[in-house]
Amino acid sequence: MKLSGKYQYDDPLTPDEFAQMEADILERGVQVAIEFDEDGNVLDGHHRLAICEKHGIRDYPTVIR
């Protein structure tokens, strides 16, 4: 999955990596906070957020930097 965003610099996950992350989040929830800047831009956790949005998960840990 190719993600974009002001701070998305990493290479996209392979489909297998994304599926593994997705399965883990669905089983255990988001374990590492998704980080945002003060304007709501995602700093870290683009893939975690995409999975949450895909599955309607709204209760996940966040950090504002």
mmCIF file as Biopython writes it, N, C-alpha, C and O atoms, coordinates in Angstrom:
data_model
#
loop_
_atom_site.group_PDB
_atom_site.id
_atom_site.type_symbol
_atom_site.label_atom_id
_atom_site.label_alt_id
_atom_site.label_comp_id
_atom_site.label_asym_id
_atom_site.label_entity_id
_atom_site.label_seq_id
_atom_site.pdbx_PDB_ins_code
_atom_site.Cartn_x
_atom_site.Cartn_y
_atom_site.Cartn_z
_atom_site.occupancy
_atom_site.B_iso_or_equiv
_atom_site.auth_seq_id
_atom_site.auth_asym_id
_atom_site.pdbx_PDB_model_num
ATOM 1   N N  . MET A ? 1  ? 0.851   -1.179 0.000  1.0 0.0 1  A 1 
ATOM 2   C CA . MET A ? 1  ? 0.000   0.000  0.000  1.0 0.0 1  A 1 
ATOM 3   C C  . MET A ? 1  ? 0.887   1.228  0.000  1.0 0.0 1  A 1 
ATOM 4   O O  . MET A ? 1  ? 1.759   1.367  0.858  1.0 0.0 1  A 1 
ATOM 5   N N  . LYS A ? 2  ? 0.675   2.110  -0.942 1.0 0.0 2  A 1 
ATOM 6   C CA . LYS A ? 2  ? 1.434   3.363  -1.030 1.0 0.0 2  A 1 
ATOM 7   C C  . LYS A ? 2  ? 0.670   4.445  -0.281 1.0 0.0 2  A 1 
ATOM 8   O O  . LYS A ? 2  ? -0.477  4.751  -0.607 1.0 0.0 2  A 1 
ATOM 9   N N  . LEU A ? 3  ? 1.310   5.013  0.711  1.0 0.0 3  A 1 
ATOM 10  C CA . LEU A ? 3  ? 0.706   6.082  1.498  1.0 0.0 3  A 1 
ATOM 11  C C  . LEU A ? 3  ? 1.415   7.384  1.177  1.0 0.0 3  A 1 
ATOM 12  O O  . LEU A ? 3  ? 2.586   7.402  0.799  1.0 0.0 3  A 1 
ATOM 13  N N  . SER A ? 4  ? 0.691   8.452  1.334  1.0 0.0 4  A 1 
ATOM 14  C CA . SER A ? 4  ? 1.305   9.759  1.128  1.0 0.0 4  A 1 
ATOM 15  C C  . SER A ? 4  ? 1.003   10.636 2.326  1.0 0.0 4  A 1 
ATOM 16  O O  . SER A ? 4  ? 0.119   10.337 3.129  1.0 0.0 4  A 1 
ATOM 17  N N  . GLY A ? 5  ? 1.729   11.693 2.431  1.0 0.0 5  A 1 
ATOM 18  C CA . GLY A ? 5  ? 1.548   12.631 3.518  1.0 0.0 5  A 1 
ATOM 19  C C  . GLY A ? 5  ? 2.777   13.495 3.633  1.0 0.0 5  A 1 
ATOM 20  O O  . GLY A ? 5  ? 3.845   13.160 3.121  1.0 0.0 5  A 1 
ATOM 21  N N  . LYS A ? 6  ? 2.617   14.596 4.303  1.0 0.0 6  A 1 
ATOM 22  C CA . LYS A ? 6  ? 3.702   15.556 4.447  1.0 0.0 6  A 1 
ATOM 23  C C  . LYS A ? 6  ? 4.971   14.921 5.001  1.0 0.0 6  A 1 
ATOM 24  O O  . LYS A ? 6  ? 6.077   15.304 4.617  1.0 0.0 6  A 1 
ATOM 25  N N  . TYR A ? 7  ? 4.817   13.953 5.900  1.0 0.0 7  A 1 
ATOM 26  C CA . TYR A ? 7  ? 5.973   13.351 6.562  1.0 0.0 7  A 1 
ATOM 27  C C  . TYR A ? 7  ? 6.138   11.870 6.245  1.0 0.0 7  A 1 
ATOM 28  O O  . TYR A ? 7  ? 6.808   11.160 6.995  1.0 0.0 7  A 1 
ATOM 29  N N  . GLN A ? 8  ? 5.551   11.385 5.165  1.0 0.0 8  A 1 
ATOM 30  C CA . GLN A ? 8  ? 5.674   9.975  4.798  1.0 0.0 8  A 1 
ATOM 31  C C  . GLN A ? 8  ? 6.898   9.801  3.904  1.0 0.0 8  A 1 
ATOM 32  O O  . GLN A ? 8  ? 6.829   10.016 2.694  1.0 0.0 8  A 1 
ATOM 33  N N  . TYR A ? 9  ? 8.015   9.409  4.509  1.0 0.0 9  A 1 
ATOM 34  C CA . TYR A ? 9  ? 9.272   9.263  3.779  1.0 0.0 9  A 1 
ATOM 35  C C  . TYR A ? 9  ? 9.683   7.808  3.578  1.0 0.0 9  A 1 
ATOM 36  O O  . TYR A ? 9  ? 10.474  7.506  2.685  1.0 0.0 9  A 1 
ATOM 37  N N  . ASP A ? 10 ? 9.154   6.909  4.398  1.0 0.0 10 A 1 
ATOM 38  C CA . ASP A ? 10 ? 9.558   5.513  4.324  1.0 0.0 10 A 1 
ATOM 39  C C  . ASP A ? 10 ? 8.980   4.833  3.094  1.0 0.0 10 A 1 
ATOM 40  O O  . ASP A ? 10 ? 7.970   5.267  2.540  1.0 0.0 10 A 1 
ATOM 41  N N  . ASP A ? 11 ? 9.634   3.770  2.683  1.0 0.0 11 A 1 
ATOM 42  C CA . ASP A ? 11 ? 9.110   2.951  1.602  1.0 0.0 11 A 1 
ATOM 43  C C  . ASP A ? 11 ? 7.810   2.298  2.058  1.0 0.0 11 A 1 
ATOM 44  O O  . ASP A ? 11 ? 7.635   2.031  3.247  1.0 0.0 11 A 1 
ATOM 45  N N  . PRO A ? 12 ? 6.909   2.042  1.135  1.0 0.0 12 A 1 
ATOM 46  C CA . PRO A ? 12 ? 5.662   1.381  1.524  1.0 0.0 12 A 1 
ATOM 47  C C  . PRO A ? 12 ? 5.929   -0.047 1.990  1.0 0.0 12 A 1 
ATOM 48  O O  . PRO A ? 12 ? 6.914   -0.666 1.589  1.0 0.0 12 A 1 
ATOM 49  N N  . LEU A ? 13 ? 5.051   -0.558 2.830  1.0 0.0 13 A 1 
ATOM 50  C CA . LEU A ? 13 ? 5.147   -1.947 3.243  1.0 0.0 13 A 1 
ATOM 51  C C  . LEU A ? 13 ? 4.781   -2.837 2.061  1.0 0.0 13 A 1 
ATOM 52  O O  . LEU A ? 13 ? 4.004   -2.446 1.190  1.0 0.0 13 A 1 
ATOM 53  N N  . THR A ? 14 ? 5.352   -4.035 2.045  1.0 0.0 14 A 1 
ATOM 54  C CA . THR A ? 14 ? 4.931   -5.007 1.040  1.0 0.0 14 A 1 
ATOM 55  C C  . THR A ? 14 ? 3.508   -5.451 1.408  1.0 0.0 14 A 1 
ATOM 56  O O  . THR A ? 14 ? 3.081   -5.263 2.547  1.0 0.0 14 A 1 
ATOM 57  N N  . PRO A ? 15 ? 2.782   -6.029 0.469  1.0 0.0 15 A 1 
ATOM 58  C CA . PRO A ? 15 ? 1.443   -6.520 0.807  1.0 0.0 15 A 1 
ATOM 59  C C  . PRO A ? 15 ? 1.459   -7.513 1.975  1.0 0.0 15 A 1 
ATOM 60  O O  . PRO A ? 15 ? 0.548   -7.509 2.803  1.0 0.0 15 A 1 
ATOM 61  N N  . ASP A ? 16 ? 2.489   -8.361 2.042  1.0 0.0 16 A 1 
ATOM 62  C CA . ASP A ? 16 ? 2.585   -9.317 3.136  1.0 0.0 16 A 1 
ATOM 63  C C  . ASP A ? 16 ? 2.841   -8.617 4.474  1.0 0.0 16 A 1 
ATOM 64  O O  . ASP A ? 16 ? 2.235   -8.969 5.486  1.0 0.0 16 A 1 
ATOM 65  N N  . GLU A ? 17 ? 3.736   -7.631 4.477  1.0 0.0 17 A 1 
ATOM 66  C CA . GLU A ? 17 ? 4.015   -6.874 5.712  1.0 0.0 17 A 1 
ATOM 67  C C  . GLU A ? 17 ? 2.768   -6.136 6.189  1.0 0.0 17 A 1 
ATOM 68  O O  . GLU A ? 17 ? 2.467   -6.115 7.383  1.0 0.0 17 A 1 
ATOM 69  N N  . PHE A ? 18 ? 2.044   -5.531 5.246  1.0 0.0 18 A 1 
ATOM 70  C CA . PHE A ? 18 ? 0.823   -4.810 5.598  1.0 0.0 18 A 1 
ATOM 71  C C  . PHE A ? 18 ? -0.203  -5.780 6.188  1.0 0.0 18 A 1 
ATOM 72  O O  . PHE A ? 18 ? -0.838  -5.477 7.198  1.0 0.0 18 A 1 
ATOM 73  N N  . ALA A ? 19 ? -0.363  -6.939 5.560  1.0 0.0 19 A 1 
ATOM 74  C CA . ALA A ? 19 ? -1.326  -7.939 6.043  1.0 0.0 19 A 1 
ATOM 75  C C  . ALA A ? 19 ? -0.962  -8.422 7.442  1.0 0.0 19 A 1 
ATOM 76  O O  . ALA A ? 19 ? -1.841  -8.629 8.278  1.0 0.0 19 A 1 
ATOM 77  N N  . GLN A ? 20 ? 0.338   -8.604 7.698  1.0 0.0 20 A 1 
ATOM 78  C CA . GLN A ? 20 ? 0.772   -9.028 9.031  1.0 0.0 20 A 1 
ATOM 79  C C  . GLN A ? 20 ? 0.469   -7.954 10.073 1.0 0.0 20 A 1 
ATOM 80  O O  . GLN A ? 20 ? -0.009  -8.260 11.165 1.0 0.0 20 A 1 
ATOM 81  N N  . MET A ? 21 ? 0.750   -6.694 9.732  1.0 0.0 21 A 1 
ATOM 82  C CA . MET A ? 21 ? 0.456   -5.602 10.655 1.0 0.0 21 A 1 
ATOM 83  C C  . MET A ? 21 ? -1.049  -5.500 10.892 1.0 0.0 21 A 1 
ATOM 84  O O  . MET A ? 21 ? -1.499  -5.315 12.023 1.0 0.0 21 A 1 
ATOM 85  N N  . GLU A ? 22 ? -1.808  -5.620 9.830  1.0 0.0 22 A 1 
ATOM 86  C CA . GLU A ? 22 ? -3.266  -5.545 9.924  1.0 0.0 22 A 1 
ATOM 87  C C  . GLU A ? 22 ? -3.801  -6.644 10.846 1.0 0.0 22 A 1 
ATOM 88  O O  . GLU A ? 22 ? -4.624  -6.372 11.720 1.0 0.0 22 A 1 
ATOM 89  N N  . ALA A ? 23 ? -3.341  -7.871 10.657 1.0 0.0 23 A 1 
ATOM 90  C CA . ALA A ? 23 ? -3.793  -8.987 11.494 1.0 0.0 23 A 1 
ATOM 91  C C  . ALA A ? 23 ? -3.432  -8.756 12.955 1.0 0.0 23 A 1 
ATOM 92  O O  . ALA A ? 23 ? -4.232  -9.050 13.843 1.0 0.0 23 A 1 
ATOM 93  N N  . ASP A ? 24 ? -2.243  -8.236 13.211 1.0 0.0 24 A 1 
ATOM 94  C CA . ASP A ? 24 ? -1.814  -7.974 14.581 1.0 0.0 24 A 1 
ATOM 95  C C  . ASP A ? 24 ? -2.670  -6.886 15.230 1.0 0.0 24 A 1 
ATOM 96  O O  . ASP A ? 24 ? -3.074  -7.018 16.386 1.0 0.0 24 A 1 
ATOM 97  N N  . ILE A ? 25 ? -2.942  -5.824 14.495 1.0 0.0 25 A 1 
ATOM 98  C CA . ILE A ? 25 ? -3.769  -4.736 15.040 1.0 0.0 25 A 1 
ATOM 99  C C  . ILE A ? 25 ? -5.188  -5.227 15.304 1.0 0.0 25 A 1 
ATOM 100 O O  . ILE A ? 25 ? -5.789  -4.858 16.313 1.0 0.0 25 A 1 
ATOM 101 N N  . LEU A ? 26 ? -5.727  -6.047 14.419 1.0 0.0 26 A 1 
ATOM 102 C CA . LEU A ? 26 ? -7.074  -6.563 14.627 1.0 0.0 26 A 1 
ATOM 103 C C  . LEU A ? 26 ? -7.138  -7.502 15.823 1.0 0.0 26 A 1 
ATOM 104 O O  . LEU A ? 26 ? -8.162  -7.594 16.499 1.0 0.0 26 A 1 
ATOM 105 N N  . GLU A ? 27 ? -6.041  -8.195 16.076 1.0 0.0 27 A 1 
ATOM 106 C CA . GLU A ? 27 ? -6.007  -9.111 17.217 1.0 0.0 27 A 1 
ATOM 107 C C  . GLU A ? 27 ? -5.710  -8.399 18.534 1.0 0.0 27 A 1 
ATOM 108 O O  . GLU A ? 27 ? -6.362  -8.668 19.543 1.0 0.0 27 A 1 
ATOM 109 N N  . ARG A ? 28 ? -4.724  -7.486 18.533 1.0 0.0 28 A 1 
ATOM 110 C CA . ARG A ? 28 ? -4.246  -6.898 19.789 1.0 0.0 28 A 1 
ATOM 111 C C  . ARG A ? 28 ? -4.485  -5.410 19.937 1.0 0.0 28 A 1 
ATOM 112 O O  . ARG A ? 28 ? -4.247  -4.845 21.004 1.0 0.0 28 A 1 
ATOM 113 N N  . GLY A ? 29 ? -4.961  -4.763 18.864 1.0 0.0 29 A 1 
ATOM 114 C CA . GLY A ? 29 ? -5.117  -3.313 18.891 1.0 0.0 29 A 1 
ATOM 115 C C  . GLY A ? 29 ? -3.792  -2.638 18.559 1.0 0.0 29 A 1 
ATOM 116 O O  . GLY A ? 29 ? -2.770  -3.303 18.391 1.0 0.0 29 A 1 
ATOM 117 N N  . VAL A ? 30 ? -3.821  -1.335 18.467 1.0 0.0 30 A 1 
ATOM 118 C CA . VAL A ? 30 ? -2.612  -0.560 18.177 1.0 0.0 30 A 1 
ATOM 119 C C  . VAL A ? 30 ? -1.772  -0.504 19.453 1.0 0.0 30 A 1 
ATOM 120 O O  . VAL A ? 30 ? -2.235  -0.029 20.490 1.0 0.0 30 A 1 
ATOM 121 N N  . GLN A ? 31 ? -0.540  -0.991 19.366 1.0 0.0 31 A 1 
ATOM 122 C CA . GLN A ? 31 ? 0.340   -1.076 20.535 1.0 0.0 31 A 1 
ATOM 123 C C  . GLN A ? 31 ? 1.300   0.105  20.632 1.0 0.0 31 A 1 
ATOM 124 O O  . GLN A ? 31 ? 1.793   0.411  21.717 1.0 0.0 31 A 1 
ATOM 125 N N  . VAL A ? 32 ? 1.570   0.767  19.514 1.0 0.0 32 A 1 
ATOM 126 C CA . VAL A ? 32 ? 2.484   1.913  19.478 1.0 0.0 32 A 1 
ATOM 127 C C  . VAL A ? 32 ? 1.679   3.128  19.030 1.0 0.0 32 A 1 
ATOM 128 O O  . VAL A ? 32 ? 1.006   3.087  18.000 1.0 0.0 32 A 1 
ATOM 129 N N  . ALA A ? 33 ? 1.749   4.194  19.796 1.0 0.0 33 A 1 
ATOM 130 C CA . ALA A ? 33 ? 0.950   5.394  19.506 1.0 0.0 33 A 1 
ATOM 131 C C  . ALA A ? 33 ? 1.231   5.935  18.108 1.0 0.0 33 A 1 
ATOM 132 O O  . ALA A ? 33 ? 2.363   5.895  17.626 1.0 0.0 33 A 1 
ATOM 133 N N  . ILE A ? 34 ? 0.183   6.438  17.473 1.0 0.0 34 A 1 
ATOM 134 C CA . ILE A ? 34 ? 0.313   7.142  16.201 1.0 0.0 34 A 1 
ATOM 135 C C  . ILE A ? 34 ? 0.642   8.589  16.553 1.0 0.0 34 A 1 
ATOM 136 O O  . ILE A ? 34 ? -0.060  9.216  17.346 1.0 0.0 34 A 1 
ATOM 137 N N  . GLU A ? 35 ? 1.711   9.114  15.963 1.0 0.0 35 A 1 
ATOM 138 C CA . GLU A ? 35 ? 2.196   10.449 16.315 1.0 0.0 35 A 1 
ATOM 139 C C  . GLU A ? 35 ? 1.737   11.482 15.288 1.0 0.0 35 A 1 
ATOM 140 O O  . GLU A ? 35 ? 1.846   11.273 14.080 1.0 0.0 35 A 1 
ATOM 141 N N  . PHE A ? 36 ? 1.222   12.596 15.796 1.0 0.0 36 A 1 
ATOM 142 C CA . PHE A ? 36 ? 0.754   13.709 14.982 1.0 0.0 36 A 1 
ATOM 143 C C  . PHE A ? 36 ? 1.496   14.977 15.358 1.0 0.0 36 A 1 
ATOM 144 O O  . PHE A ? 36 ? 1.988   15.104 16.479 1.0 0.0 36 A 1 
ATOM 145 N N  . ASP A ? 37 ? 1.581   15.927 14.414 1.0 0.0 37 A 1 
ATOM 146 C CA . ASP A ? 37 ? 2.076   17.252 14.788 1.0 0.0 37 A 1 
ATOM 147 C C  . ASP A ? 37 ? 0.878   18.088 15.238 1.0 0.0 37 A 1 
ATOM 148 O O  . ASP A ? 37 ? -0.257  17.613 15.238 1.0 0.0 37 A 1 
ATOM 149 N N  . GLU A ? 38 ? 1.142   19.321 15.615 1.0 0.0 38 A 1 
ATOM 150 C CA . GLU A ? 38 ? 0.079   20.189 16.148 1.0 0.0 38 A 1 
ATOM 151 C C  . GLU A ? 38 ? -0.987  20.546 15.110 1.0 0.0 38 A 1 
ATOM 152 O O  . GLU A ? 38 ? -2.055  21.045 15.466 1.0 0.0 38 A 1 
ATOM 153 N N  . ASP A ? 39 ? -0.701  20.294 13.827 1.0 0.0 39 A 1 
ATOM 154 C CA . ASP A ? 39 ? -1.663  20.573 12.758 1.0 0.0 39 A 1 
ATOM 155 C C  . ASP A ? 39 ? -2.420  19.333 12.307 1.0 0.0 39 A 1 
ATOM 156 O O  . ASP A ? 39 ? -3.209  19.401 11.365 1.0 0.0 39 A 1 
ATOM 157 N N  . GLY A ? 40 ? -2.192  18.203 12.965 1.0 0.0 40 A 1 
ATOM 158 C CA . GLY A ? 40 ? -2.888  16.971 12.621 1.0 0.0 40 A 1 
ATOM 159 C C  . GLY A ? 40 ? -2.221  16.129 11.556 1.0 0.0 40 A 1 
ATOM 160 O O  . GLY A ? 40 ? -2.789  15.127 11.121 1.0 0.0 40 A 1 
ATOM 161 N N  . ASN A ? 41 ? -1.023  16.510 11.121 1.0 0.0 41 A 1 
ATOM 162 C CA . ASN A ? 41 ? -0.274  15.700 10.158 1.0 0.0 41 A 1 
ATOM 163 C C  . ASN A ? 41 ? 0.330   14.496 10.867 1.0 0.0 41 A 1 
ATOM 164 O O  . ASN A ? 41 ? 0.824   14.615 11.988 1.0 0.0 41 A 1 
ATOM 165 N N  . VAL A ? 42 ? 0.293   13.347 10.222 1.0 0.0 42 A 1 
ATOM 166 C CA . VAL A ? 42 ? 0.866   12.141 10.810 1.0 0.0 42 A 1 
ATOM 167 C C  . VAL A ? 42 ? 2.385   12.203 10.679 1.0 0.0 42 A 1 
ATOM 168 O O  . VAL A ? 42 ? 2.921   12.355 9.582  1.0 0.0 42 A 1 
ATOM 169 N N  . LEU A ? 43 ? 3.064   12.083 11.810 1.0 0.0 43 A 1 
ATOM 170 C CA . LEU A ? 43 ? 4.525   12.037 11.829 1.0 0.0 43 A 1 
ATOM 171 C C  . LEU A ? 43 ? 5.019   10.597 11.767 1.0 0.0 43 A 1 
ATOM 172 O O  . LEU A ? 43 ? 5.985   10.295 11.067 1.0 0.0 43 A 1 
ATOM 173 N N  . ASP A ? 44 ? 4.359   9.721  12.493 1.0 0.0 44 A 1 
ATOM 174 C CA . ASP A ? 44 ? 4.734   8.307  12.539 1.0 0.0 44 A 1 
ATOM 175 C C  . ASP A ? 44 ? 3.473   7.489  12.752 1.0 0.0 44 A 1 
ATOM 176 O O  . ASP A ? 44 ? 2.650   7.802  13.613 1.0 0.0 44 A 1 
ATOM 177 N N  . GLY A ? 45 ? 3.333   6.438  11.957 1.0 0.0 45 A 1 
ATOM 178 C CA . GLY A ? 45 ? 2.177   5.565  12.113 1.0 0.0 45 A 1 
ATOM 179 C C  . GLY A ? 45 ? 1.219   5.617  10.939 1.0 0.0 45 A 1 
ATOM 180 O O  . GLY A ? 45 ? 0.037   5.308  11.089 1.0 0.0 45 A 1 
ATOM 181 N N  . HIS A ? 46 ? 1.711   6.002  9.780  1.0 0.0 46 A 1 
ATOM 182 C CA . HIS A ? 46 ? 0.853   6.114  8.598  1.0 0.0 46 A 1 
ATOM 183 C C  . HIS A ? 46 ? 0.125   4.798  8.302  1.0 0.0 46 A 1 
ATOM 184 O O  . HIS A ? 46 ? -1.072  4.801  8.017  1.0 0.0 46 A 1 
ATOM 185 N N  . HIS A ? 47 ? 0.842   3.683  8.368  1.0 0.0 47 A 1 
ATOM 186 C CA . HIS A ? 47 ? 0.233   2.391  8.071  1.0 0.0 47 A 1 
ATOM 187 C C  . HIS A ? 47 ? -0.753  1.990  9.165  1.0 0.0 47 A 1 
ATOM 188 O O  . HIS A ? 47 ? -1.828  1.469  8.869  1.0 0.0 47 A 1 
ATOM 189 N N  . ARG A ? 48 ? -0.394  2.227  10.420 1.0 0.0 48 A 1 
ATOM 190 C CA . ARG A ? 48 ? -1.308  1.912  11.522 1.0 0.0 48 A 1 
ATOM 191 C C  . ARG A ? 48 ? -2.600  2.693  11.379 1.0 0.0 48 A 1 
ATOM 192 O O  . ARG A ? 48 ? -3.685  2.146  11.578 1.0 0.0 48 A 1 
ATOM 193 N N  . LEU A ? 49 ? -2.489  3.978  11.031 1.0 0.0 49 A 1 
ATOM 194 C CA . LEU A ? 49 ? -3.684  4.802  10.856 1.0 0.0 49 A 1 
ATOM 195 C C  . LEU A ? 49 ? -4.520  4.308  9.682  1.0 0.0 49 A 1 
ATOM 196 O O  . LEU A ? 49 ? -5.747  4.267  9.775  1.0 0.0 49 A 1 
ATOM 197 N N  . ALA A ? 50 ? -3.877  3.934  8.581  1.0 0.0 50 A 1 
ATOM 198 C CA . ALA A ? 50 ? -4.612  3.425  7.415  1.0 0.0 50 A 1 
ATOM 199 C C  . ALA A ? 50 ? -5.399  2.166  7.779  1.0 0.0 50 A 1 
ATOM 200 O O  . ALA A ? 50 ? -6.538  1.997  7.343  1.0 0.0 50 A 1 
ATOM 201 N N  . ILE A ? 51 ? -4.800  1.291  8.569  1.0 0.0 51 A 1 
ATOM 202 C CA . ILE A ? 51 ? -5.487  0.074  9.004  1.0 0.0 51 A 1 
ATOM 203 C C  . ILE A ? 51 ? -6.664  0.427  9.905  1.0 0.0 51 A 1 
ATOM 204 O O  . ILE A ? 51 ? -7.751  -0.132 9.756  1.0 0.0 51 A 1 
ATOM 205 N N  . CYS A ? 52 ? -6.456  1.339  10.826 1.0 0.0 52 A 1 
ATOM 206 C CA . CYS A ? 52 ? -7.545  1.763  11.712 1.0 0.0 52 A 1 
ATOM 207 C C  . CYS A ? 52 ? -8.702  2.357  10.908 1.0 0.0 52 A 1 
ATOM 208 O O  . CYS A ? 52 ? -9.864  2.037  11.156 1.0 0.0 52 A 1 
ATOM 209 N N  . GLU A ? 53 ? -8.383  3.210  9.959  1.0 0.0 53 A 1 
ATOM 210 C CA . GLU A ? 53 ? -9.428  3.824  9.145  1.0 0.0 53 A 1 
ATOM 211 C C  . GLU A ? 53 ? -10.152 2.776  8.307  1.0 0.0 53 A 1 
ATOM 212 O O  . GLU A ? 53 ? -11.371 2.847  8.147  1.0 0.0 53 A 1 
ATOM 213 N N  . LYS A ? 54 ? -9.433  1.825  7.782  1.0 0.0 54 A 1 
ATOM 214 C CA . LYS A ? 54 ? -10.020 0.759  6.960  1.0 0.0 54 A 1 
ATOM 215 C C  . LYS A ? 54 ? -11.044 -0.046 7.747  1.0 0.0 54 A 1 
ATOM 216 O O  . LYS A ? 54 ? -12.058 -0.478 7.198  1.0 0.0 54 A 1 
ATOM 217 N N  . HIS A ? 55 ? -10.777 -0.248 9.034  1.0 0.0 55 A 1 
ATOM 218 C CA . HIS A ? 55 ? -11.626 -1.102 9.862  1.0 0.0 55 A 1 
ATOM 219 C C  . HIS A ? 55 ? -12.506 -0.320 10.839 1.0 0.0 55 A 1 
ATOM 220 O O  . HIS A ? 55 ? -13.156 -0.908 11.703 1.0 0.0 55 A 1 
ATOM 221 N N  . GLY A ? 56 ? -12.522 0.990  10.698 1.0 0.0 56 A 1 
ATOM 222 C CA . GLY A ? 56 ? -13.371 1.805  11.564 1.0 0.0 56 A 1 
ATOM 223 C C  . GLY A ? 56 ? -12.921 1.854  13.007 1.0 0.0 56 A 1 
ATOM 224 O O  . GLY A ? 56 ? -13.726 2.117  13.901 1.0 0.0 56 A 1 
ATOM 225 N N  . ILE A ? 57 ? -11.650 1.603  13.245 1.0 0.0 57 A 1 
ATOM 226 C CA . ILE A ? 57 ? -11.106 1.657  14.608 1.0 0.0 57 A 1 
ATOM 227 C C  . ILE A ? 57 ? -10.840 3.117  14.943 1.0 0.0 57 A 1 
ATOM 228 O O  . ILE A ? 57 ? -10.097 3.798  14.237 1.0 0.0 57 A 1 
ATOM 229 N N  . ARG A ? 58 ? -11.447 3.590  16.017 1.0 0.0 58 A 1 
ATOM 230 C CA . ARG A ? 58 ? -11.286 4.988  16.396 1.0 0.0 58 A 1 
ATOM 231 C C  . ARG A ? 58 ? -10.578 5.169  17.743 1.0 0.0 58 A 1 
ATOM 232 O O  . ARG A ? 58 ? -10.175 6.273  18.108 1.0 0.0 58 A 1 
ATOM 233 N N  . ASP A ? 59 ? -10.441 4.072  18.459 1.0 0.0 59 A 1 
ATOM 234 C CA . ASP A ? 59 ? -9.825  4.119  19.788 1.0 0.0 59 A 1 
ATOM 235 C C  . ASP A ? 59 ? -8.411  3.545  19.688 1.0 0.0 59 A 1 
ATOM 236 O O  . ASP A ? 59 ? -8.208  2.339  19.824 1.0 0.0 59 A 1 
ATOM 237 N N  . TYR A ? 60 ? -7.447  4.421  19.451 1.0 0.0 60 A 1 
ATOM 238 C CA . TYR A ? 60 ? -6.052  4.020  19.356 1.0 0.0 60 A 1 
ATOM 239 C C  . TYR A ? 60 ? -5.202  5.091  20.044 1.0 0.0 60 A 1 
ATOM 240 O O  . TYR A ? 60 ? -5.597  6.255  20.109 1.0 0.0 60 A 1 
ATOM 241 N N  . PRO A ? 61 ? -4.030  4.692  20.558 1.0 0.0 61 A 1 
ATOM 242 C CA . PRO A ? 61 ? -3.194  5.677  21.256 1.0 0.0 61 A 1 
ATOM 243 C C  . PRO A ? 61 ? -2.590  6.695  20.289 1.0 0.0 61 A 1 
ATOM 244 O O  . PRO A ? 61 ? -2.209  6.360  19.167 1.0 0.0 61 A 1 
ATOM 245 N N  . THR A ? 62 ? -2.512  7.932  20.743 1.0 0.0 62 A 1 
ATOM 246 C CA . THR A ? 62 ? -1.926  9.004  19.931 1.0 0.0 62 A 1 
ATOM 247 C C  . THR A ? 62 ? -0.980  9.838  20.790 1.0 0.0 62 A 1 
ATOM 248 O O  . THR A ? 62 ? -1.073  9.864  22.017 1.0 0.0 62 A 1 
ATOM 249 N N  . VAL A ? 63 ? -0.080  10.509 20.108 1.0 0.0 63 A 1 
ATOM 250 C CA . VAL A ? 63 ? 0.835   11.462 20.730 1.0 0.0 63 A 1 
ATOM 251 C C  . VAL A ? 63 ? 0.864   12.687 19.816 1.0 0.0 63 A 1 
ATOM 252 O O  . VAL A ? 63 ? 0.967   12.552 18.597 1.0 0.0 63 A 1 
ATOM 253 N N  . ILE A ? 64 ? 0.774   13.870 20.399 1.0 0.0 64 A 1 
ATOM 254 C CA . ILE A ? 64 ? 0.928   15.121 19.642 1.0 0.0 64 A 1 
ATOM 255 C C  . ILE A ? 64 ? 2.329   15.646 19.928 1.0 0.0 64 A 1 
ATOM 256 O O  . ILE A ? 64 ? 2.698   15.836 21.087 1.0 0.0 64 A 1 
ATOM 257 N N  . ARG A ? 65 ? 3.104   15.879 18.884 1.0 0.0 65 A 1 
ATOM 258 C CA . ARG A ? 65 ? 4.479   16.370 19.036 1.0 0.0 65 A 1 
ATOM 259 C C  . ARG A ? 65 ? 4.549   17.804 18.580 1.0 0.0 65 A 1 
ATOM 260 O O  . ARG A ? 65 ? 5.618   18.414 18.623 1.0 0.0 65 A 1 
#
